[in-house]
Amino acid sequence: KKSKYGRNPKLNPKTHCVMVRFDDVEWNKFLTMYEESQLYAKAVFLKAHFFGQKFKVLKVDKTLVDYTTKLSDFHAQFRGIGTNYNQVVKELRIHFLEKKAMALLYKLEKHTIDLVKLSREIVKLSREMYAKWEQQKE
């Protein structure tokens, strides 16, 4: 019956409850499977598993996530260096004599070459990581 007050009744209420007990080994295995399933509740996972319903198991490679995060941070810093580089060259030209400015620009150029080498190495490592990821994906 629909009451004037309170919550509307559910169309298919769940009235039966089953209790399951696990030992430590089984519990750890269950938790691992549950976490891989990405479902929102353990009961939903158990029902889906018990009745043979299909559910997705998503595996996330934490090392790849960490690597891409750090690579993104590094790329942002690298872009910041490029912006600062232009400002430094402008300030050197304005505030120093030509001889002193050229000496400082020479040092700056050496460090810039080191940054370019580092950037190329990062691109190489990223390509290697992408190749490994493609192999795992298959």
N, C-alpha and C positions, 0 to 999 in steps of 0.2 A: 504494500500500500504506500502511496505517496502521502507523506505527512505535510501539513502546512508549515511546519517548523523544522529546522535542522537540515542536515545534508540529504541530498537526493540519494536514494538507494542505488547500488551498483547493479548493472545488468547481469553480471556473472560473478557473484561474490565467492571469494576463496574461503572455504570453511574448514578444510582438512589440513592438519599440520603433521609433518613427519620430522623426527629428530634423527640426526646422524652424528655419530661420534668417530673421531679420527685419533690415531696415535700420532706421535711427533713426526715420523717420517711421512705418513700419509698427509698430515696437515700441511707440511712444507711443500709437498708435491701439489696438493690442491691449491695452495696459495700461488704457487708459480703459474699453474695453468690459468687460474682466475685472473691474475695480473696481466698475463699475455692476451687474454680475451678482450680486455678493455671494456667489459660490461660494467654497469653501474652498481650491481648488487650481486652478492654471492648466491642468493636464492635464484635469481634469474639465470645465472651461470649454471647452477645445478640442474634446474628444470630443462634448460636448453640441451645440456649434455646428456641428461637422463633420457629424454624423449627423442634424442637423435636429431634435434634441429641444428641447422647450420649456424655457425657463428664465426666471426672473423678473429684471427689471431694476428695481431700486429706486433712485429718485433722491431724495436728501435735500437740501433747501434749507438750507444752512448758516446763512444770514441769519435764517431763521425759527427755527431751533433756538437761535441766539444770542439772538434777541429774546425768545423765551419763557423762556429761562434767566434773562436779566437781569430780565425782568418778574416772575418768581417770586421772585428775590432781593429785588427792590424791595418786593414784597407782604409778604414776611417782615419786612423792616425797618419797613414801615408798621404792621404789627401790633405790633411791638415798641414803636413810638412810642406807640401807643394804650395799651399797658400802662404805659409810663413816664408818660404824661399823667395817669393816675389817681393815681399815686404822687406826682407833683409837686404836684397840687392838694391832696392830703391834707397833705403836708409844709408847703406854704405856709400853710394854715389853722392848723396847729399852731404853727409857729415864728415867724410874723410877726404884727405888728399888723394890724388890719383894713384900714387905709388903704394900707399897704405891700403887703399881700397882694392887694388889689384892683388896684393899679397893675401888679404883676407878672402877675396873671391877665389883665389887659387886653393886655399884650404877648404872652402865651401864646395868647390868643384870636386875635390878628392872624396869628401864625405858623400856627395851626391852620387858619384860613381859606385861607392860602396852600397848605397841604398838601391841603386839599379841592379847590382849583382844579387843583393838579397831578394829583391822583388822577383827576379828571374828564377831564383832557387825556390821561392814560394810557389810560383806558377808551376814549376816542374813537380814539386811535391803534391800540389793539388791535383795535377793530372794523374799522378801515380795513385793517389787516394781514390780518385774517380774511377780509374780502371779496376782497382780492387773492389770497389762498391758495385760496379757493373757485374763482375764475376760472381759476387755473393748473391746478387739479385736473381741470377739465372738458376 
